[in-house]
Amino acid sequence: VTGAPREVLDQVGDDALVQFSAADQAWVDDPVRGRVVLVGDAWHATTPSMAQGGSLAAEDALVLADELSRAPGREGIDAALTRYVLRRMPRVRHVQDATGMRNQIAALPLSDRLIAVPSWEPLSIGSFAPLVPAP
Ligand SMILES: Cc1cc2nc3c(=O)[nH]c(=O)nc-3n(C[C@H](O)[C@H](O)[C@H](O)COP(=O)(O)OP(=O)(O)OC[C@H]3O[C@@H](n4cnc5c(N)ncnc54)[C@H](O)[C@@H]3O)c2cc1C
C-alpha cells in the first residue's frame, strides 16, 4: 500500500480501533425518534452494487421536505414524519433486498454463479424496473 492509503494506515496507532466485519448493509427499523429523522445511509446503507445509495438519500430528503411543507402547524409534524417513512419504505426496502440478493450471487464461485444466473436480463429487470416510475 502506498500514497494516501499508506498515510491513512500509518495514522492507525491501535489495531483494536479498526473494525473488520462481514456487515455490508445497515438498516434501522424506525428511522424517526421524536424530532430526529434519519435519511440516506444513516437509515438504509447498502453496498454500491446497484449504485442507488446517493439517489435514495436525495429522494429521502425531497420526500421529507415535501411532507413537512404540507404539515399543518407543529401538530402535523408527527403525521408528516410517519408519511415520510411510509412513502419511502417500499423503495428503500426493495433496494436493500435486491442488493442483498445480488451480493449473495456475486459471492458465489463463478461456476455456481453461471448456474444461478444464466442470463443477467431478468436479474437486471427485477432489480431496476421497480425503481422506474410508470410512464
Ligand atoms: C464505493 C462506493 C461507490 C458508490 N457508488 C454509488 C453510485 O454510483 N451511485 C449512487 O447513487 N450511490 C453510490 N454509492 C452510495 C452513496 O455514496 C451513498 O449511499 C451516499 O453517499 C449516502 O449519502 P448520505 O448523505 O446518506 O451519507 P454520506 O454521503 O455518508 O454523508 C454523511 C456525511 O456526514 C458526515 N458525518 C458523519 N458523522 C458526522 C458527525 N458526527 N458530525 C458531522 N458530520 C458527520 C460524514 O463525514 C459525511 O460527509 C457508493 C458508495 C460507495 C462506498
The ligand as an SDF file (V2000), in Angstrom:
LIG
                    3D

 53 58  0  0  0  0  0  0  0  0999 V2000
  -17.5080    2.6390   -3.3070 C   0  0  0  0  0  0  0  0  0  0  0  0
  -18.8910    3.2460   -3.3560 C   0  0  0  0  0  0  0  0  0  0  0  0
  -19.4790    3.5270   -4.5770 C   0  0  0  0  0  0  0  0  0  0  0  0
  -20.7570    4.0850   -4.6400 C   0  0  0  0  0  0  0  0  0  0  0  0
  -21.3240    4.3430   -5.8590 N   0  0  0  0  0  0  0  0  0  0  0  0
  -22.5450    4.9130   -5.9160 C   0  0  0  0  0  0  0  0  0  0  0  0
  -23.1210    5.2450   -7.1770 C   0  0  0  0  0  0  0  0  0  0  0  0
  -22.5460    5.0360   -8.2390 O   0  0  0  0  0  0  0  0  0  0  0  0
  -24.3640    5.8120   -7.1820 N   0  0  0  0  0  0  0  0  0  0  0  0
  -25.0500    6.0670   -6.0200 C   0  0  0  0  0  0  0  0  0  0  0  0
  -26.1730    6.6030   -6.0710 O   0  0  0  0  0  0  0  0  0  0  0  0
  -24.5100    5.7620   -4.8150 N   0  0  0  0  0  0  0  0  0  0  0  0
  -23.2770    5.1960   -4.7360 C   0  0  0  0  0  0  0  0  0  0  0  0
  -22.7280    4.8960   -3.5230 N   0  0  0  0  0  0  0  0  0  0  0  0
  -23.5150    5.1180   -2.3010 C   0  0  0  0  0  0  0  0  0  0  0  0
  -23.5080    6.6010   -1.9040 C   0  0  0  0  0  0  0  0  0  0  0  0
  -22.1790    7.0890   -1.8300 O   0  0  0  0  0  0  0  0  0  0  0  0
  -24.1840    6.7320   -0.5270 C   0  0  0  0  0  0  0  0  0  0  0  0
  -25.3930    5.9880   -0.4970 O   0  0  0  0  0  0  0  0  0  0  0  0
  -24.4830    8.1920   -0.2560 C   0  0  0  0  0  0  0  0  0  0  0  0
  -23.2720    8.9320   -0.1960 O   0  0  0  0  0  0  0  0  0  0  0  0
  -25.2420    8.3240    1.0570 C   0  0  0  0  0  0  0  0  0  0  0  0
  -25.3950    9.6920    1.3110 O   0  0  0  0  0  0  0  0  0  0  0  0
  -25.6500   10.1820    2.7870 P   0  0  0  0  0  0  0  0  0  0  0  0
  -25.7720   11.6790    2.7000 O   0  0  0  0  0  0  0  0  0  0  0  0
  -26.7920    9.4040    3.3770 O   0  0  0  0  0  0  0  0  0  0  0  0
  -24.3720    9.7440    3.6270 O   0  0  0  0  0  0  0  0  0  0  0  0
  -22.8610   10.2180    3.4190 P   0  0  0  0  0  0  0  0  0  0  0  0
  -22.5570   10.5200    1.9860 O   0  0  0  0  0  0  0  0  0  0  0  0
  -22.0350    9.1720    4.1240 O   0  0  0  0  0  0  0  0  0  0  0  0
  -22.7920   11.5830    4.1960 O   0  0  0  0  0  0  0  0  0  0  0  0
  -22.7160   11.6130    5.6040 C   0  0  0  0  0  0  0  0  0  0  0  0
  -21.8220   12.7940    5.9630 C   0  0  0  0  0  0  0  0  0  0  0  0
  -21.9050   13.0070    7.3900 O   0  0  0  0  0  0  0  0  0  0  0  0
  -20.6000   13.2460    7.8560 C   0  0  0  0  0  0  0  0  0  0  0  0
  -20.5820   12.9050    9.2790 N   0  0  0  0  0  0  0  0  0  0  0  0
  -20.5460   11.6780    9.8420 C   0  0  0  0  0  0  0  0  0  0  0  0
  -20.5470   11.7740   11.1770 N   0  0  0  0  0  0  0  0  0  0  0  0
  -20.5870   13.0970   11.4650 C   0  0  0  0  0  0  0  0  0  0  0  0
  -20.6110   13.8430   12.6700 C   0  0  0  0  0  0  0  0  0  0  0  0
  -20.6090   13.2360   13.8680 N   0  0  0  0  0  0  0  0  0  0  0  0
  -20.6360   15.1880   12.5790 N   0  0  0  0  0  0  0  0  0  0  0  0
  -20.6650   15.8130   11.3790 C   0  0  0  0  0  0  0  0  0  0  0  0
  -20.6490   15.1570   10.1980 N   0  0  0  0  0  0  0  0  0  0  0  0
  -20.6050   13.8160   10.2570 C   0  0  0  0  0  0  0  0  0  0  0  0
  -19.6890   12.3690    7.0050 C   0  0  0  0  0  0  0  0  0  0  0  0
  -18.3650   12.8430    7.0010 O   0  0  0  0  0  0  0  0  0  0  0  0
  -20.3460   12.5340    5.6200 C   0  0  0  0  0  0  0  0  0  0  0  0
  -19.8530   13.6510    4.9230 O   0  0  0  0  0  0  0  0  0  0  0  0
  -21.4580    4.3570   -3.4320 C   0  0  0  0  0  0  0  0  0  0  0  0
  -20.8610    4.0680   -2.1990 C   0  0  0  0  0  0  0  0  0  0  0  0
  -19.5950    3.5250   -2.1560 C   0  0  0  0  0  0  0  0  0  0  0  0
  -18.9710    3.2360   -0.8000 C   0  0  0  0  0  0  0  0  0  0  0  0
  1  2  1  0
  2  3  1  0
  2 52  2  0
  3  4  2  0
  4  5  1  0
  4 50  1  0
  5  6  2  0
  6  7  1  0
  6 13  1  0
  7  8  2  0
  7  9  1  0
  9 10  1  0
 10 11  2  0
 10 12  1  0
 12 13  2  0
 13 14  1  0
 14 15  1  0
 14 50  1  0
 15 16  1  0
 16 17  1  0
 16 18  1  0
 18 19  1  0
 18 20  1  0
 20 21  1  0
 20 22  1  0
 22 23  1  0
 23 24  1  0
 24 25  2  0
 24 26  1  0
 24 27  1  0
 27 28  1  0
 28 29  2  0
 28 30  1  0
 28 31  1  0
 31 32  1  0
 32 33  1  0
 33 34  1  0
 33 48  1  0
 34 35  1  0
 35 36  1  0
 35 46  1  0
 36 37  1  0
 36 45  1  0
 37 38  2  0
 38 39  1  0
 39 40  1  0
 39 45  2  0
 40 41  1  0
 40 42  2  0
 42 43  1  0
 43 44  2  0
 44 45  1  0
 46 47  1  0
 46 48  1  0
 48 49  1  0
 50 51  2  0
 51 52  1  0
 52 53  1  0
M  END
$$$$
